[in-house]
Amino acid sequence: MHALRRLPLVSAAILALTSTLPAQAAPARLDSIARRIAAAARYATFVTVDGAGQPQVRTVQPLLPDTAWRVWFATNPRTRKVREIIRQPRVALHYFDPSTESYVAVTGRARVVRDRQTKDAHWDPAWDAFYKNRDTDVVLIVVDAIRVEVVSPALGVDSDPATWRPQAFVPARCEREVCLPRR
């Protein structure tokens, strides 16, 4: 009976806590804002894990995410990122737009693509200056996103004020395909 008298206090405390949390944006709105941030960023930070389990970070020039949140970029086939992806395909991409102080963090699985037809289909002419022979000097990396996190107070997407946990969505293709477990 004593515990029952406390229920209204507990309910009021829960209501007070939840009323201060930012509203979760609809996935379609988050997707649209994430694409806007990625386009404004132009470059992304790409993170792999090396053989010793250490994160390895570098800047890449990706194409904009496609409708399924697949992100493509080119690299030299002899780079460490290629070896690291083959060994451990779990990766992350991070886009930051300084003009709005917004970011998008993408976690997913990467794979190395070597065939010429796919390279041609996902080619950015800006890469021509770096890769003279598309058959031998370049491979493409494709990252299949499994989770996309978005933080942009300027665009109305706030993170949790207590935990700073960002708002996130799972690409629609993960509802149809087998993607990595969500966190």
N, CA and C atoms as an extended XYZ file, in Angstrom:
549
Properties=species:S:1:pos:R:3:atomname:S:1:resname:S:1:resid:I:1 pbc="F F F"
N         0.823       -1.183        0.000 N   MET     1
C         0.000        0.000        0.000 CA  MET     1
C         0.874        1.257        0.000 C   MET     1
N         1.986        1.236        0.768 N   HIS     2
C         2.885        2.383        0.838 CA  HIS     2
C         3.466        2.700       -0.555 C   HIS     2
N         3.830        1.654       -1.315 N   ALA     3
C         4.388        1.846       -2.654 CA  ALA     3
C         3.360        2.439       -3.604 C   ALA     3
N         2.104        2.085       -3.429 N   LEU     4
C         1.063        2.614       -4.297 CA  LEU     4
C         0.898        4.117       -4.137 C   LEU     4
N         1.111        4.642       -2.939 N   ARG     5
C         0.991        6.079       -2.714 CA  ARG     5
C         2.085        6.845       -3.457 C   ARG     5
N         3.203        6.200       -3.729 N   ARG     6
C         4.307        6.879       -4.415 CA  ARG     6
C         4.150        6.897       -5.932 C   ARG     6
N         3.265        6.097       -6.493 N   LEU     7
C         3.114        6.025       -7.952 CA  LEU     7
C         2.870        7.380       -8.598 C   LEU     7
N         1.992        8.242       -8.070 N   PRO     8
C         1.826        9.544       -8.722 CA  PRO     8
C         3.120       10.359       -8.735 C   PRO     8
N         3.948       10.254       -7.690 N   LEU     9
C         5.220       10.980       -7.659 CA  LEU     9
C         6.175       10.450       -8.722 C   LEU     9
N         6.235        9.117       -8.829 N   VAL    10
C         7.104        8.496       -9.835 CA  VAL    10
C         6.630        8.881      -11.231 C   VAL    10
N         5.325        8.826      -11.471 N   SER    11
C         4.782        9.187      -12.787 CA  SER    11
C         5.082       10.641      -13.119 C   SER    11
N         4.955       11.519      -12.145 N   ALA    12
C         5.244       12.932      -12.369 CA  ALA    12
C         6.719       13.136      -12.693 C   ALA    12
N         7.608       12.386      -12.010 N   ALA    13
C         9.043       12.512      -12.273 CA  ALA    13
C         9.386       12.025      -13.678 C   ALA    13
N         8.781       10.924      -14.090 N   ILE    14
C         9.018       10.403      -15.440 CA  ILE    14
C         8.510       11.393      -16.474 C   ILE    14
N         7.337       11.950      -16.254 N   LEU    15
C         6.789       12.929      -17.180 CA  LEU    15
C         7.697       14.161      -17.277 C   LEU    15
N         8.208       14.610      -16.154 N   ALA    16
C         9.096       15.779      -16.154 CA  ALA    16
C        10.375       15.495      -16.928 C   ALA    16
N        10.930       14.292      -16.757 N   LEU    17
C        12.148       13.933      -17.482 CA  LEU    17
C        11.901       13.840      -18.981 C   LEU    17
N        10.827       13.157      -19.364 N   THR    18
C        10.588       12.950      -20.790 CA  THR    18
C        10.157       14.221      -21.491 C   THR    18
N         9.575       15.154      -20.772 N   SER    19
C         9.154       16.378      -21.439 CA  SER    19
C        10.338       17.262      -21.810 C   SER    19
N        11.519       17.013      -21.228 N   THR    20
C        12.692       17.807      -21.578 CA  THR    20
C        13.491       17.185      -22.716 C   THR    20
N        13.144       15.969      -23.108 N   LEU    21
C        13.862       15.320      -24.203 CA  LEU    21
C        13.411       15.895      -25.532 C   LEU    21
N        14.321       16.003      -26.495 N   PRO    22
C        13.914       16.516      -27.801 CA  PRO    22
C        13.006       15.501      -28.492 C   PRO    22
N        12.106       16.009      -29.295 N   ALA    23
C        11.225       15.122      -30.042 CA  ALA    23
C        12.040       14.389      -31.097 C   ALA    23
N        11.787       13.091      -31.223 N   GLN    24
C        12.463       12.291      -32.239 CA  GLN    24
C        11.885       12.662      -33.596 C   GLN    24
N        12.728       13.093      -34.500 N   ALA    25
C        12.279       13.446      -35.841 CA  ALA    25
C        11.900       12.182      -36.602 C   ALA    25
N        10.975       12.317      -37.525 N   ALA    26
C        10.583       11.201      -38.374 CA  ALA    26
C        11.781       10.752      -39.198 C   ALA    26
N        11.898        9.442      -39.455 N   PRO    27
C        13.050        8.956      -40.241 CA  PRO    27
C        13.221        9.668      -41.582 C   PRO    27
N        12.137        9.969      -42.278 N   ALA    28
C        12.261       10.647      -43.575 CA  ALA    28
C        12.863       12.044      -43.403 C   ALA    28
N        12.504       12.729      -42.338 N   ARG    29
C        13.063       14.057      -42.081 CA  ARG    29
C        14.541       13.950      -41.715 C   ARG    29
N        14.885       12.970      -40.864 N   LEU    30
C        16.294       12.762      -40.509 CA  LEU    30
C        17.111       12.424      -41.750 C   LEU    30
N        16.560       11.574      -42.608 N   ASP    31
C        17.247       11.196      -43.844 CA  ASP    31
C        17.527       12.446      -44.684 C   ASP    31
N        16.529       13.290      -44.851 N   SER    32
C        16.685       14.501      -45.647 CA  SER    32
C        17.744       15.435      -45.056 C   SER    32
N        17.715       15.615      -43.753 N   ILE    33
C        18.698       16.482      -43.093 CA  ILE    33
C        20.096       15.872      -43.172 C   ILE    33
N        20.195       14.561      -42.999 N   ALA    34
C        21.495       13.883      -43.096 CA  ALA    34
C        22.101       14.077      -44.487 C   ALA    34
N        21.295       13.974      -45.512 N   ARG    35
C        21.779       14.165      -46.888 CA  ARG    35
C        22.244       15.609      -47.105 C   ARG    35
N        21.515       16.547      -46.530 N   ARG    36
C        21.893       17.962      -46.640 CA  ARG    36
C        23.258       18.207      -45.987 C   ARG    36
N        23.477       17.618      -44.818 N   ILE    37
C        24.751       17.773      -44.111 CA  ILE    37
C        25.879       17.114      -44.901 C   ILE    37
N        25.650       15.894      -45.401 N   ALA    38
C        26.677       15.192      -46.180 CA  ALA    38
C        27.053       15.994      -47.424 C   ALA    38
N        26.072       16.589      -48.082 N   ALA    39
C        26.360       17.380      -49.288 CA  ALA    39
C        27.161       18.632      -48.941 C   ALA    39
N        26.838       19.258      -47.824 N   ALA    40
C        27.556       20.465      -47.424 CA  ALA    40
C        28.977       20.151      -46.967 C   ALA    40
N        29.176       18.968      -46.418 N   ALA    41
C        30.493       18.596      -45.884 CA  ALA    41
C        31.517       18.372      -46.990 C   ALA    41
N        31.099       17.830      -48.085 N   ARG    42
C        31.960       17.523      -49.230 CA  ARG    42
C        32.920       16.365      -48.969 C   ARG    42
N        33.652       16.392      -47.864 N   TYR    43
C        34.552       15.301      -47.495 CA  TYR    43
C        33.998       14.590      -46.268 C   TYR    43
N        34.474       13.372      -46.034 N   ALA    44
C        34.067       12.613      -44.850 CA  ALA    44
C        35.307       12.024      -44.195 C   ALA    44
N        35.194       11.749      -42.931 N   THR    45
C        36.225       11.019      -42.212 CA  THR    45
C        35.825        9.554      -42.250 C   THR    45
N        36.749        8.696      -42.647 N   PHE    46
C        36.482        7.265      -42.789 CA  PHE    46
C        37.306        6.518      -41.753 C   PHE    46
N        36.645        5.649      -40.998 N   VAL    47
C        37.300        4.932      -39.905 CA  VAL    47
C        37.222        3.425      -40.152 C   VAL    47
N        38.381        2.779      -40.090 N   THR    48
C        38.486        1.327      -40.159 CA  THR    48
C        39.166        0.854      -38.876 C   THR    48
N        39.320       -0.462      -38.770 N   VAL    49
C        40.028       -1.037      -37.620 CA  VAL    49
C        41.185       -1.867      -38.157 C   VAL    49
N        42.394       -1.622      -37.628 N   ASP    50
C        43.564       -2.361      -38.117 CA  ASP    50
C        43.673       -3.735      -37.452 C   ASP    50
N        44.697       -4.475      -37.827 N   GLY    51
C        44.903       -5.833      -37.317 CA  GLY    51
C        45.126       -5.911      -35.819 C   GLY    51
N        45.553       -4.818      -35.203 N   ALA    52
C        45.757       -4.783      -33.754 CA  ALA    52
C        44.509       -4.290      -33.017 C   ALA    52
N        43.429       -4.048      -33.764 N   GLY    53
C        42.194       -3.584      -33.144 CA  GLY    53
C        42.143       -2.083      -32.912 C   GLY    53
N        43.100       -1.354      -33.491 N   GLN    54
C        43.151        0.099      -33.319 CA  GLN    54
C        42.390        0.803      -34.442 C   GLN    54
N        41.633        1.850      -34.104 N   PRO    55
C        40.951        2.599      -35.161 CA  PRO    55
C        41.954        3.346      -36.020 C   PRO    55
N        41.673        3.402      -37.303 N   GLN    56
C        42.494        4.132      -38.264 CA  GLN    56
C        41.592        5.136      -38.974 C   GLN    56
N        42.013        6.395      -39.026 N   VAL    57
C        41.164        7.481      -39.494 CA  VAL    57
C        41.825        8.206      -40.659 C   VAL    57
N        41.003        8.528      -41.674 N   ARG    58
C        41.503        9.318      -42.800 CA  ARG    58
C        40.343       10.051      -43.448 C   ARG    58
N        40.674       11.029      -44.289 N   THR    59
C        39.670       11.804      -45.004 CA  THR    59
C        39.473       11.205      -46.388 C   THR    59
N        38.217       11.105      -46.810 N   VAL    60
C        37.888       10.594      -48.142 CA  VAL    60
C        36.943       11.575      -48.829 C   VAL    60
N        36.845       11.434      -50.143 N   GLN    61
C        35.957       12.274      -50.951 CA  GLN    61
C        34.873       11.377      -51.546 C   GLN    61
N        33.806       11.131      -50.791 N   PRO    62
C        32.789       10.186      -51.268 CA  PRO    62
C        31.762       10.831      -52.191 C   PRO    62
N        31.098        9.982      -52.945 N   LEU    63
C        29.894       10.421      -53.640 CA  LEU    63
C        28.824       10.625      -52.577 C   LEU    63
N        27.777       11.342      -52.910 N   LEU    64
C        26.670       11.491      -51.971 CA  LEU    64
C        26.009       10.126      -51.749 C   LEU    64
N        25.462        9.888      -50.579 N   PRO    65
C        24.794        8.599      -50.337 CA  PRO    65
C        23.673        8.385      -51.358 C   PRO    65
N        23.552        7.147      -51.835 N   ASP    66
C        22.454        6.858      -52.760 CA  ASP    66
C        21.161        6.658      -51.954 C   ASP    66
N        20.090        6.292      -52.616 N   THR    67
C        18.798        6.176      -51.933 CA  THR    67
C        18.779        5.099      -50.862 C   THR    67
N        19.655        4.116      -50.976 N   ALA    68
C        19.733        3.024      -49.996 CA  ALA    68
C        20.780        3.291      -48.915 C   ALA    68
N        21.351        4.485      -48.901 N   TRP    69
C        22.433        4.870      -47.997 CA  TRP    69
C        23.660        3.999      -48.209 C   TRP    69
N        23.997        3.826      -49.487 N   ARG    70
C        25.284        3.243      -49.852 CA  ARG    70
C        26.171        4.407      -50.253 C   ARG    70
N        27.384        4.423      -49.728 N   VAL    71
C        28.318        5.516      -49.985 CA  VAL    71
C        29.531        4.941      -50.701 C   VAL    71
N        29.891        5.550      -51.825 N   TRP    72
C        30.998        5.088      -52.667 CA  TRP    72
C        32.130        6.100      -52.649 C   TRP    72
N        33.376        5.591      -52.639 N   PHE    73
C        34.544        6.447      -52.859 CA  PHE    73
C        35.672        5.606      -53.434 C   PHE    73
N        36.635        6.290      -54.023 N   ALA    74
C        37.756        5.633      -54.697 CA  ALA    74
C        38.991        5.659      -53.806 C   ALA    74
N        39.867        4.667      -54.018 N   THR    75
C        41.148        4.655      -53.320 CA  THR    75
C        42.157        3.824      -54.107 C   THR    75
N        43.398        3.999      -53.752 N   ASN    76
C        44.490        3.209      -54.299 CA  ASN    76
C        44.342        1.777      -53.757 C   ASN    76
N        44.459        0.750      -54.604 N   PRO    77
C        44.268       -0.624      -54.127 CA  PRO    77
C        45.339       -1.088      -53.137 C   PRO    77
N        46.456       -0.349      -53.031 N   ARG    78
C        47.532       -0.759      -52.125 CA  ARG    78
C        47.465       -0.086      -50.750 C   ARG    78
N        46.398        0.664      -50.479 N   THR    79
C        46.301        1.357      -49.194 CA  THR    79
C        45.956        0.399      -48.068 C   THR    79
N        46.292        0.825      -46.863 N   ARG    80
C        45.980       -0.004      -45.693 CA  ARG    80
C        44.481       -0.146      -45.496 C   ARG    80
N        43.683        0.863      -45.904 N   LYS    81
C        42.238        0.760      -45.704 CA  LYS    81
C        41.652       -0.430      -46.455 C   LYS    81
N        42.221       -0.750      -47.623 N   VAL    82
C        41.739       -1.900      -48.388 CA  VAL    82
C        41.995       -3.184      -47.604 C   VAL    82
N        43.205       -3.343      -47.087 N   ARG    83
C        43.525       -4.536      -46.275 CA  ARG    83
C        42.644       -4.609      -45.031 C   ARG    83
N        42.430       -3.460      -44.404 N   GLU    84
C        41.637       -3.429      -43.170 CA  GLU    84
C        40.173       -3.794      -43.433 C   GLU    84
N        39.614       -3.328      -44.542 N   ILE    85
C        38.224       -3.660      -44.885 CA  ILE    85
C        38.085       -5.142      -45.186 C   ILE    85
N        39.057       -5.704      -45.897 N   ILE    86
C        39.001       -7.138      -46.205 CA  ILE    86
C        39.030       -7.952      -44.919 C   ILE    86
N        39.846       -7.529      -43.952 N   ARG    87
C        39.950       -8.245      -42.678 CA  ARG    87
C        38.752       -7.980      -41.768 C   ARG    87
N        38.307       -6.731      -41.722 N   GLN    88
C        37.217       -6.330      -40.822 CA  GLN    88
C        36.354       -5.291      -41.539 C   GLN    88
N        35.191       -5.699      -42.049 N   PRO    89
C        34.384       -4.777      -42.854 CA  PRO    89
C        33.555       -3.758      -42.058 C   PRO    89
N        33.528       -3.849      -40.742 N   ARG    90
C        32.764       -2.863      -39.954 CA  ARG    90
C        33.521       -1.538      -39.943 C   ARG    90
N        32.851       -0.481      -40.401 N   VAL    91
C        33.487        0.824      -40.577 CA  VAL    91
C        32.546        1.944      -40.131 C   VAL    91
N        33.078        3.164      -40.157 N   ALA    92
C        32.272        4.353      -39.881 CA  ALA    92
C        32.689        5.482      -40.817 C   ALA    92
N        31.733        6.319      -41.129 N   LEU    93
C        31.954        7.557      -41.882 CA  LEU    93
C        31.401        8.694      -41.047 C   LEU    93
N        32.086        9.829      -41.071 N   HIS    94
C        31.626       10.991      -40.311 CA  HIS    94
C        31.702       12.221      -41.199 C   HIS    94
N        30.569       12.906      -41.332 N   TYR    95
C        30.481       14.142      -42.100 CA  TYR    95
C        30.253       15.290      -41.120 C   TYR    95
N        30.942       16.416      -41.321 N   PHE    96
C        30.739       17.585      -40.480 CA  PHE    96
C        30.562       18.812      -41.362 C   PHE    96
N        29.481       19.545      -41.118 N   ASP    97
C        29.229       20.790      -41.836 CA  ASP    97
C        29.467       21.943      -40.876 C   ASP    97
N        30.595       22.658      -41.016 N   PRO    98
C        30.892       23.750      -40.086 CA  PRO    98
C        29.917       24.922      -40.184 C   PRO    98
N        29.284       25.108      -41.321 N   SER    99
C        28.373       26.256      -41.463 CA  SER    99
C        27.143       26.132      -40.581 C   SER    99
N        26.714       24.894      -40.290 N   THR   100
C        25.557       24.687      -39.409 CA  THR   100
C        25.948       23.976      -38.112 C   THR   100
N        27.240       23.679      -37.963 N   GLU   101
C        27.728       22.917      -36.807 CA  GLU   101
C        26.918       21.625      -36.632 C   GLU   101
N        26.765       20.921      -37.742 N   SER   102
C        25.968       19.697      -37.800 CA  SER   102
C        26.849       18.529      -38.206 C   SER   102
N        26.461       17.333      -37.760 N   TYR   103
C        27.205       16.157      -38.223 CA  TYR   103
C        26.297       14.977      -38.478 C   TYR   103
N        26.822       14.072      -39.294 N   VAL   104
C        26.186       12.792      -39.593 CA  VAL   104
C        27.243       11.724      -39.350 C   VAL   104
N        26.894       10.719      -38.574 N   ALA   105
C        27.779        9.578      -38.331 CA  ALA   105
C        27.110        8.336      -38.904 C   ALA   105
N        27.812        7.659      -39.795 N   VAL   106
C        27.295        6.470      -40.462 CA  VAL   106
C        28.101        5.272      -39.994 C   VAL   106
N        27.441        4.240      -39.521 N   THR   107
C        28.111        2.974      -39.250 CA  THR   107
C        27.592        1.965      -40.266 C   THR   107
N        28.485        1.083      -40.693 N   GLY   108
C        28.066        0.123      -41.697 CA  GLY   108
C        29.135       -0.901      -42.009 C   GLY   108
N        28.922       -1.561      -43.118 N   ARG   109
C        29.851       -2.577      -43.608 CA  ARG   109
C        30.397       -2.105      -44.951 C   ARG   109
N        31.701       -2.256      -45.124 N   ALA   110
C        32.346       -1.833      -46.367 CA  ALA   110
C        32.796       -3.055      -47.158 C   ALA   110
N        32.911       -2.840      -48.441 N   ARG   111
C        33.517       -3.869      -49.300 CA  ARG   111
C        34.301       -3.190      -50.396 C   ARG   111
N        35.273       -3.916      -50.898 N   VAL   112
C        36.156       -3.422      -51.957 CA  VAL   112
C        35.593       -3.900      -53.287 C   VAL   112
N        35.482       -2.979      -54.244 N   VAL   113
C        34.933       -3.294      -55.562 CA  VAL   113
C        36.026       -3.056      -56.594 C   VAL   113
N        36.316       -4.099      -57.384 N   ARG   114
C        37.409       -4.028      -58.354 CA  ARG   114
C        36.965       -4.046      -59.813 C   ARG   114
N        35.729       -4.456      -60.106 N   ASP   115
C        35.355       -4.621      -61.511 CA  ASP   115
C        35.079       -3.280      -62.186 C   ASP   115
N        35.510       -3.198      -63.437 N   ARG   116
C        35.486       -1.943      -64.207 CA  ARG   116
C        34.060       -1.430      -64.419 C   ARG   116
N        33.123       -2.303      -64.670 N   GLN   117
C        31.750       -1.866      -64.934 CA  GLN   117
C        31.168       -1.140      -63.714 C   GLN   117
N        31.415       -1.660      -62.525 N   THR   118
C        30.921       -1.005      -61.307 CA  THR   118
C        31.671        0.289      -61.058 C   THR   118
N        32.976        0.284      -61.304 N   LYS   119
C        33.744        1.529      -61.163 CA  LYS   119
C        33.172        2.615      -62.068 C   LYS   119
N        32.893        2.267      -63.313 N   ASP   120
C        32.353        3.238      -64.256 CA  ASP   120
C        30.984        3.753      -63.805 C   ASP   120
N        30.172        2.872      -63.236 N   ALA   121
C        28.825        3.254      -62.807 CA  ALA   121
C        28.835        4.189      -61.604 C   ALA   121
N        29.894        4.138      -60.803 N   HIS   122
C        29.960        4.934      -59.567 CA  HIS   122
C        31.185        5.853      -59.575 C   HIS   122
N        31.509        6.397      -60.720 N   TRP   123
C        32.715        7.202      -60.861 CA  TRP   123
C        32.418        8.687      -60.717 C   TRP   123
N        33.309        9.393      -60.033 N   ASP   124
C        33.245       10.844      -59.917 CA  ASP   124
C        34.377       11.405      -60.787 C   ASP   124
N        34.071       12.258      -61.752 N   PRO   125
C        35.130       12.822      -62.601 CA  PRO   125
C        36.241       13.526      -61.804 C   PRO   125
N        35.953       13.987      -60.597 N   ALA   126
C        36.985       14.627      -59.771 CA  ALA   126
C        38.105       13.651      -59.425 C   ALA   126
N        37.815       12.372      -59.490 N   TRP   127
C        38.831       11.362      -59.162 CA  TRP   127
C        39.824       11.132      -60.306 C   TRP   127
N        39.493       11.586      -61.509 N   ASP   128
C        40.372       11.378      -62.667 CA  ASP   128
C        41.787       11.892      -62.422 C   ASP   128
N        41.924       12.978      -61.697 N   ALA   129
C        43.244       13.566      -61.445 CA  ALA   129
C        44.138       12.648      -60.609 C   ALA   129
N        43.539       11.742      -59.852 N   PHE   130
C        44.310       10.878      -58.954 CA  PHE   130
C        44.543        9.481      -59.520 C   PHE   130
N        43.708        9.041      -60.443 N   TYR   131
C        43.768        7.661      -60.931 CA  TYR   131
C        43.823        7.661      -62.445 C   TYR   131
N        45.016        7.469      -62.984 N   LYS   132
C        45.217        7.523      -64.442 CA  LYS   132
C        44.660        6.294      -65.143 C   LYS   132
N        44.782        5.130      -64.518 N   ASN   133
C        44.319        3.893      -65.137 CA  ASN   133
C        43.242        3.279      -64.247 C   ASN   133
N        42.002        3.388      -64.684 N   ARG   134
C        40.875        2.916      -63.880 CA  ARG   134
C        40.874        1.400      -63.703 C   ARG   134
N        41.576        0.678      -64.559 N   ASP   135
C        41.630       -0.781      -64.422 CA  ASP   135
C        42.588       -1.231      -63.322 C   ASP   135
N        43.714       -0.514      -63.161 N   THR   136
C        44.749       -0.998      -62.231 CA  THR   136
C        45.063       -0.065      -61.067 C   THR   136
N        44.812        1.226      -61.208 N   ASP   137
C        45.247        2.193      -60.192 CA  ASP   137
C        44.219        2.496      -59.116 C   ASP   137
N        43.037        1.936      -59.222 N   VAL   138
C        41.956        2.329      -58.310 CA  VAL   138
C        41.013        1.167      -58.021 C   VAL   138
N        40.499        1.162      -56.808 N   VAL   139
C        39.361        0.320      -56.427 CA  VAL   139
C        38.325        1.265      -55.823 C   VAL   139
N        37.106        0.809      -55.794 N   LEU   140
C        36.073        1.568      -55.097 CA  LEU   140
C        35.773        0.888      -53.768 C   LEU   140
N        35.440        1.705      -52.805 N   ILE   141
C        34.948        1.208      -51.523 CA  ILE   141
C        33.478        1.594      -51.481 C   ILE   141
N        32.628        0.664      -51.115 N   VAL   142
C        31.219        0.981      -50.897 CA  VAL   142
C        30.898        0.655      -49.447 C   VAL   142
N        30.269        1.604      -48.781 N   VAL   143
C        29.839        1.431      -47.392 CA  VAL   143
C        28.323        1.314      -47.399 C   VAL   143
N        27.828        0.173      -46.935 N   ASP   144
C        26.395       -0.037      -46.775 CA  ASP   144
C        26.030        0.377      -45.357 C   ASP   144
N        25.373        1.524      -45.226 N   ALA   145
C        25.023        2.033      -43.900 CA  ALA   145
C        24.025        1.110      -43.217 C   ALA   145
N        24.215        0.930      -41.904 N   ILE   146
C        23.235        0.189      -41.110 CA  ILE   146
C        22.589        1.087      -40.047 C   ILE   146
N        23.225        2.235      -39.791 N   ARG   147
C        22.685        3.203      -38.837 CA  ARG   147
C        23.244        4.570      -39.220 C   ARG   147
N        22.365        5.566      -39.175 N   VAL   148
C        22.755        6.932      -39.510 CA  VAL   148
C        22.331        7.831      -38.346 C   VAL   148
N        23.314        8.473      -37.720 N   GLU   149
C        23.041        9.382      -36.611 CA  GLU   149
C        23.164       10.818      -37.105 C   GLU   149
N        22.281       11.683      -36.595 N   VAL   150
C        22.229       13.064      -37.053 CA  VAL   150
C        22.151       13.997      -35.848 C   VAL   150
N        22.997       15.013      -35.836 N   VAL   151
C        22.914       16.082      -34.841 CA  VAL   151
C        23.021       17.403      -35.583 C   VAL   151
N        21.978       18.226      -35.440 N   SER   152
C        21.964       19.536      -36.076 CA  SER   152
C        20.976       20.449      -35.364 C   SER   152
N        21.401       21.051      -34.258 N   PRO   153
C        20.496       22.007      -33.607 CA  PRO   153
C        20.042       23.110      -34.566 C   PRO   153
N        20.913       23.530      -35.469 N   ALA   154
C        20.550       24.588      -36.427 CA  ALA   154
C        19.419       24.164      -37.349 C   ALA   154
N        19.314       22.865      -37.602 N   LEU   155
C        18.265       22.343      -38.483 CA  LEU   155
C        17.153       21.654      -37.701 C   LEU   155
N        17.158       21.817      -36.384 N   GLY   156
C        16.080       21.293      -35.546 CA  GLY   156
C        16.220       19.846      -35.126 C   GLY   156
N        17.426       19.308      -35.172 N   VAL   157
C        17.646       17.920      -34.743 CA  VAL   157
C        18.614       17.942      -33.566 C   VAL   157
N        18.059       17.870      -32.381 N   ASP   158
C        18.855       17.919      -31.157 CA  ASP   158
C        19.133       16.526      -30.633 C   ASP   158
N        20.258       16.386      -29.935 N   SER   159
C        20.554       15.136      -29.240 CA  SER   159
C        19.927       15.204      -27.852 C   SER   159
N        19.923       14.076      -27.159 N   ASP   160
C        19.375       14.021      -25.809 CA  ASP   160
C        20.196       14.955      -24.916 C   ASP   160
N        19.558       15.847      -24.178 N   PRO   161
C        20.325       16.810      -23.382 CA  PRO   161
C        21.099       16.173      -22.232 C   PRO   161
N        20.634       15.046      -21.715 N   ALA   162
C        21.321       14.414      -20.585 CA  ALA   162
C        22.450       13.498      -21.041 C   ALA   162
N        22.201       12.710      -22.093 N   THR   163
C        23.187       11.704      -22.515 CA  THR   163
C        23.933       12.097      -23.781 C   THR   163
N        23.457       13.120      -24.472 N   TRP   164
C        23.986       13.572      -25.751 CA  TRP   164
C        23.804       12.534      -26.856 C   TRP   164
N        22.984       11.521      -26.621 N   ARG   165
C        22.738       10.498      -27.644 CA  ARG   165
C        22.039       11.146      -28.840 C   ARG   165
N        22.588       10.962      -30.034 N   PRO   166
C        21.994       11.604      -31.210 CA  PRO   166
C        20.727       10.891      -31.669 C   PRO   166
N        19.944       11.616      -32.445 N   GLN   167
C        18.815       10.982      -33.112 CA  GLN   167
C        19.378       10.149      -34.260 C   GLN   167
N        18.695        9.076      -34.593 N   ALA   168
C        19.225        8.155      -35.600 CA  ALA   168
C        18.092        7.479      -36.358 C   ALA   168
N        18.455        6.945      -37.503 N   PHE   169
C        17.515        6.110      -38.256 CA  PHE   169
C        18.282        4.962      -38.890 C   PHE   169
N        17.537        3.941      -39.235 N   VAL   170
C        18.072        2.778      -39.930 CA  VAL   170
C        17.618        2.895      -41.376 C   VAL   170
N        18.536        2.819      -42.339 N   PRO   171
C        18.124        2.925      -43.740 CA  PRO   171
C        17.008        1.932      -44.069 C   PRO   171
N        16.085        2.350      -44.916 N   ALA   172
C        14.916        1.530      -45.250 CA  ALA   172
C        15.313        0.160      -45.778 C   ALA   172
N        16.442        0.060      -46.487 N   ARG   173
C        16.819       -1.249      -47.034 CA  ARG   173
C        17.090       -2.249      -45.930 C   ARG   173
N        17.464       -1.783      -44.729 N   CYS   174
C        17.718       -2.701      -43.612 CA  CYS   174
C        16.427       -3.325      -43.103 C   CYS   174
N        15.298       -2.737      -43.450 N   GLU   175
C        14.019       -3.350      -43.101 CA  GLU   175
C        13.737       -4.523      -44.033 C   GLU   175
N        14.349       -4.495      -45.236 N   ARG   176
C        14.127       -5.553      -46.232 CA  ARG   176
C        15.278       -6.555      -46.300 C   ARG   176
N        16.500       -6.115      -45.987 N   GLU   177
C        17.692       -6.945      -46.072 CA  GLU   177
C        18.183       -7.298      -44.677 C   GLU   177
N        19.083       -8.239      -44.615 N   VAL   178
C        19.724       -8.555      -43.359 CA  VAL   178
C        20.879       -7.576      -43.160 C   VAL   178
N        20.759       -6.738      -42.148 N   CYS   179
C        21.813       -5.798      -41.811 CA  CYS   179
C        22.383       -6.212      -40.457 C   CYS   179
N        23.471       -5.618      -40.084 N   LEU   180
C        24.061       -5.917      -38.779 CA  LEU   180
C        23.080       -5.572      -37.683 C   LEU   180
N        23.214       -6.198      -36.504 N   PRO   181
C        22.329       -5.853      -35.399 CA  PRO   181
C        22.391       -4.371      -35.075 C   PRO   181
N        21.247       -3.807      -34.752 N   ARG   182
C        21.171       -2.397      -34.379 CA  ARG   182
C        21.521       -2.250      -32.919 C   ARG   182
N        22.034       -1.057      -32.576 N   ARG   183
C        22.287       -0.861      -31.161 CA  ARG   183
C        21.207       -0.039      -30.539 C   ARG   183
